[in-house]
Amino acid sequence: MEQTSQAIAERVKKKFGLDGYTLERTHLHREAGSFDQTHYVFNMEWFPKGTAPTEDELNPEGTASIDVDLHTERVKSLVFVGGRSEAHTATLQTEQEVIRWVETETGLTFGEHFEFKSKQDRKYMFSSVVNGISTSPSGMISVELNEDNLLIFFTIHGHFPVIHEVIPESFSLTLEDIPDLIMEQFMLVNFPLMSSSRFEPAFSLEEIYVTNDGTSTRPFRLTDAVHLISIGEVMTYEPSLDEEFHEEKINLSDEVTWEQAKQREPHPDLLPIKDEMVEDTQKALTEFLQVVYPKDSGEWIWQSVERESGYLVARLEIAQTTNDFYKRKINVFLNENGTKVLTYMENDLFREMTSHFEEAKPAVLSKQEAYHLIKDKITLTPVYVLDHGEARYRLYGKLDCEYAVDARSGEVKLLSEME
């Protein structure tokens, strides 16, 4: 493996014109793929010759940090610290040259596997598609050039499905098919306005995925763990005032050894979550809540359990229905079998940031009135969503809206302006 790493380093040095650089540091970590694969990633930090780490051991400006898949040798990311490069990377003068470079580097085909998501100045964003339909979780590609059109930033992450990985189906769902669901997802939310330190009430639509036949839904998730079990259970318990919770440190690093890479040891997040692990998690979670949240019986919903960095993570959300922009949530980390709670994280930061904000004034508009102002801006677009159980992508409709209605004035605003 040492010879492999040296060979990769030499090829990377030549590929990106790093003659004026010195390979200063290397790391090896692993990632869990969408289809139970483990990807071993070799990271190289190339310093411009004559430079050294900063006083706090950060990389100096101009450093090239490069990630390469150890087994396919495809580049996963290229980042020049501070956007400054002394390397001889590719010069990409036109949009078409950027696309051709991405196709060559990734082995993907524009229009078949990825499409434009956005472009701003010399920054390009692409996302995954199949047959012109977006996929979720989305594969993303980013490319950035400097003022001389030299490559200074590239990343690719996520999965880019091929046609045989999707269940063939024609999209037939319409907004007229799901009026009740739309109203369920349309709700009053108190948006935090950071510039004026106050909350503003507005009606907005919470995005959700709807099956093509309109009979069931799937929540939109920022993360999509390979092994995730939905629970949806209200946690009730008696307080345990005589006990104490002893928090333990956890290690979220995915760094591994060369021997693990050589053996292609599977990522621990790919281990299935067995029924007895869910039962043990419920018991450990209840004991944790009895001690740390003794007065909160019935106030928390255990939403799901999944794997993260080798741990089981139970996700809880406040049960009370509120108009808060951020609901109170707790992520509880347990050992890999779910028998013991190690630590927990509550999203207190947002509450601390907004504790001095002026409270939202009462809404003037009714939900129905607000809906009529925004209904023509609600969208339903086809999306292929990964079904881990079938290891294939299934067609859904993504119900969404980029606008909100001010609950007092009736003004229709972009969500991006609600800040």
Secondary structure, 3 states (H helix, E strand, C coil): CHHHHHHHHHHHHHHCCCCCEEEEEEEEEEEECCCCCEEEEEEEEEEECCCCCCCCCCCCCCCEEEEEECCCCCEEEEEEHHHCCCCCCCECCCHHHHHHHHHHHHCCCECCCEEEEEEECCEEEEEEEECCEEEECCCEEEEEECCCCEEEEEEEECCCCCHHHECCCCCCCCHHHCHHHHHHHEEEEEEEECCCCEEEEEEEECCEEEECCCCCEEECCCCCCCCEEEEEEEECCCCCCCCCCCCCCCCCCCECCHHHHHHCCCCHHHCCCCHHHHHHHHHHHHHHHHHHCCCCCCCEEEEEEEEECCEEEEEEEECCCCCECCCCEEEEEECCCCCCEEEEEECHHHHHHCCCCECCCCCCCCHHHHHHHHHHHCEEEEEEEEECCCCEEEEEEEEECCEEEECCCCCEEEHHHCC
